[in-house]
Amino acid sequence: MIRRLRAINRGVALVVGLGLLTCAGFVLLDIILRQIGTSLGGTEEIAGYAMALATAWGMSYTLLELGHVRIDLLRSRAGSLGRALFDVFAMIVMSGVVVMIAIKAWPVVERSLVNGSRANTPLETPLALVQVPWFAGWVWFAIMSCLTTLAALSLLLLRRHAETESFVGAFAEQETLQ
């Protein structure tokens, strides 16, 4: 199941990456046009939306690729069981935080949908166009985080500590340099 989720998240990461490249091209075109006295306008707004979407959707990819930063001062000194406990605890805390973010994001989206809110900018972007996919990215991250936590917890309960570490562990710099 995790392999399938990784594959889905790689696809999401590619789409997000293409979106960021498109945004960078848009900003570059606007910079060139400014040199000849004109502008597309709204590049800062669009770039901000792109970054919000990339962050929300990119977090789940980073999670499954073990890319999130974790301070492992105590963890690195623990044995296999201790490291697995630290890893599962970190996943539980992260899942709780991400679920809370997703829950708290919904009222923002709902208000924009109900009110037909628009950005207070020259583009007057309908906020729901950006907030709905932004919210969906946080929900996806919450789902991935909870599923990953449950899988790691099951490995811990089965006493498969080394697998827990390779699945959700934070690898110390020394270990990765060898």
GUSE-133994 format. One line per 3 residues: number of its first residue (from 1); their letters; for each residue x negated, y, z negated of C-alpha. Coordinates in steps of 0.2 Angstrom, whole numbers, plus 5000, padded with zeros to 4 digits. Example, Ala and Ser with C-alpha at 12.3 -4.5 7.8 and 13.67 -1.06 7.14 Angstrom:
2
1 = AS = 4938 4978 4961 ~ 4932 4995 4964 .
! end
This chain:
178
1 = MIR = 5000 5000 5000 ~ 4986 5012 4996 ~ 4978 5009 5012 .
4 = RLR = 4994 5014 5021 ~ 4995 5030 5010 ~ 4977 5034 5014 .
7 = AIN = 4981 5032 5033 ~ 4996 5044 5031 ~ 4986 5056 5022 .
10 = RGV = 4972 5056 5035 ~ 4986 5060 5048 ~ 4992 5074 5037 .
13 = ALV = 4974 5081 5034 ~ 4972 5081 5053 ~ 4988 5091 5056 .
16 = VGL = 4983 5103 5042 ~ 4965 5104 5050 ~ 4972 5108 5067 .
19 = GLL = 4984 5121 5059 ~ 4969 5130 5050 ~ 4959 5129 5067 .
22 = TCA = 4974 5137 5076 ~ 4975 5150 5062 ~ 4956 5154 5063 .
25 = GFV = 4958 5156 5082 ~ 4972 5168 5080 ~ 4962 5178 5067 .
28 = LLD = 4947 5178 5080 ~ 4958 5184 5094 ~ 4965 5198 5083 .
31 = IIL = 4947 5203 5078 ~ 4942 5204 5097 ~ 4958 5213 5101 .
34 = RQI = 4954 5226 5088 ~ 4938 5230 5096 ~ 4948 5236 5112 .
37 = GTS = 4960 5246 5102 ~ 4975 5234 5100 ~ 4980 5220 5087 .
40 = LGG = 4992 5206 5086 ~ 4997 5211 5069 ~ 5001 5200 5054 .
43 = TEE = 4985 5190 5054 ~ 4983 5192 5036 ~ 5000 5186 5032 .
46 = IAG = 4999 5171 5043 ~ 4982 5166 5037 ~ 4989 5167 5019 .
49 = YAM = 5004 5156 5024 ~ 4991 5144 5032 ~ 4981 5143 5016 .
52 = ALA = 4996 5140 5005 ~ 5002 5125 5016 ~ 4984 5118 5018 .
55 = TAW = 4982 5118 4999 ~ 4999 5110 4995 ~ 4997 5096 5009 .
58 = GMS = 4978 5094 5007 ~ 4978 5090 4989 ~ 4985 5072 4991 .
61 = YTL = 4972 5068 5004 ~ 4958 5074 4992 ~ 4966 5064 4978 .
64 = LEL = 4965 5048 4988 ~ 4947 5051 4994 ~ 4941 5055 4976 .
67 = GHV = 4937 5073 4981 ~ 4945 5081 4966 ~ 4932 5089 4953 .
70 = RID = 4931 5081 4936 ~ 4919 5085 4922 ~ 4912 5068 4917 .
73 = LLR = 4900 5072 4903 ~ 4908 5060 4891 ~ 4914 5048 4904 .
76 = SRA = 4897 5044 4911 ~ 4891 5039 4894 ~ 4905 5026 4892 .
79 = GSL = 4905 5008 4897 ~ 4916 5001 4910 ~ 4932 5000 4899 .
82 = GRA = 4929 5018 4893 ~ 4926 5025 4911 ~ 4942 5016 4916 .
85 = LFD = 4952 5024 4901 ~ 4945 5041 4905 ~ 4950 5039 4924 .
88 = VFA = 4968 5034 4920 ~ 4970 5047 4907 ~ 4964 5060 4919 .
91 = MIV = 4976 5054 4932 ~ 4991 5054 4920 ~ 4987 5072 4915 .
94 = MSG = 4985 5077 4933 ~ 5001 5069 4938 ~ 5010 5078 4924 .
97 = VVV = 5003 5095 4930 ~ 5007 5091 4948 ~ 5025 5085 4945 .
100 = MIA = 5027 5101 4934 ~ 5021 5112 4949 ~ 5033 5103 4961 .
103 = IKA = 5048 5105 4949 ~ 5044 5124 4946 ~ 5042 5127 4964 .
106 = WPV = 5059 5122 4968 ~ 5068 5137 4961 ~ 5057 5149 4971 .
109 = VER = 5062 5139 4987 ~ 5080 5138 4982 ~ 5081 5157 4979 .
112 = SLV = 5074 5161 4996 ~ 5086 5149 5004 ~ 5101 5156 4995 .
115 = NGS = 5097 5174 4998 ~ 5089 5172 5015 ~ 5074 5181 5008 .
118 = RAN = 5061 5189 5020 ~ 5043 5194 5017 ~ 5041 5212 5013 .
121 = TPL = 5029 5214 5028 ~ 5030 5221 5046 ~ 5033 5203 5052 .
124 = ETP = 5048 5200 5040 ~ 5045 5182 5040 ~ 5060 5172 5033 .
127 = LAL = 5051 5165 5017 ~ 5060 5148 5018 ~ 5050 5144 5034 .
130 = VQV = 5035 5144 5024 ~ 5041 5139 5007 ~ 5050 5123 5012 .
133 = PWF = 5035 5115 5019 ~ 5024 5122 5005 ~ 5036 5114 4992 .
136 = AGW = 5036 5098 5002 ~ 5017 5097 5001 ~ 5018 5099 4982 .
139 = VWF = 5032 5085 4981 ~ 5021 5074 4992 ~ 5006 5077 4981 .
142 = AIM = 5016 5073 4965 ~ 5022 5057 4973 ~ 5004 5052 4978 .
145 = SCL = 4998 5057 4961 ~ 5011 5046 4952 ~ 5009 5031 4964 .
148 = TTL = 4990 5032 4962 ~ 4992 5034 4943 ~ 5003 5018 4942 .
151 = AAL = 4991 5008 4953 ~ 4976 5013 4942 ~ 4986 5009 4926 .
154 = SLL = 4991 4992 4933 ~ 4972 4989 4937 ~ 4968 4994 4919 .
157 = LLR = 4981 4983 4911 ~ 4974 4968 4922 ~ 4957 4972 4915 .
160 = RHA = 4950 4976 4932 ~ 4940 4990 4926 ~ 4927 4991 4940 .
163 = ETE = 4942 4992 4953 ~ 4950 5006 4942 ~ 4934 5016 4943 .
166 = SFV = 4932 5013 4962 ~ 4950 5018 4965 ~ 4952 5033 4954 .
169 = GAF = 4935 5036 4947 ~ 4924 5051 4946 ~ 4907 5046 4952 .
172 = AEQ = 4892 5054 4943 ~ 4880 5063 4954 ~ 4866 5051 4950 .
175 = ETL = 4877 5036 4955 ~ 4880 5044 4972 ~ 4862 5049 4975 .
178 = Q = 4856 5031 4974 .
! end
